[in-house]
């Protein structure tokens, strides 16, 4: 029989696929926010070279470099999870979607660590 679950019942979300779905949507929202911020920064060029240089100087501070590391992680997660979704949907990957998730996210983590090292080597 069908058992109705409540919104706050987290036992439904104890599946890899559920968390992958939720995190994929959240990472997509984060990328949309970044795209809006990027457009705003480029828009500052319309106010002159000095304004753009001030904005870029502000964005070259250490906190924003750390946020770039986070952005790199969000991009990698969203991309690799998107590849997993394509494999699951089009190539009968649903039989091993948990293993596929772990393998692709592990590969994304390795790339994230290497990229983070390169990004932060200029800061410290």
Secondary structure, DSSP 4 states (H G I P E B T S, - for coil): ------TT-GGGG-SHHHHHHHHHHHHHHHHHHHHHHHHHHHHGGGG-HHHHHHHHHHHTSHHHHHHHHHHHHHHHHHHHHHHHHHHHHHSSGGGGHHHHHHHHHHHHHHHHHHHHHHHHHTT-
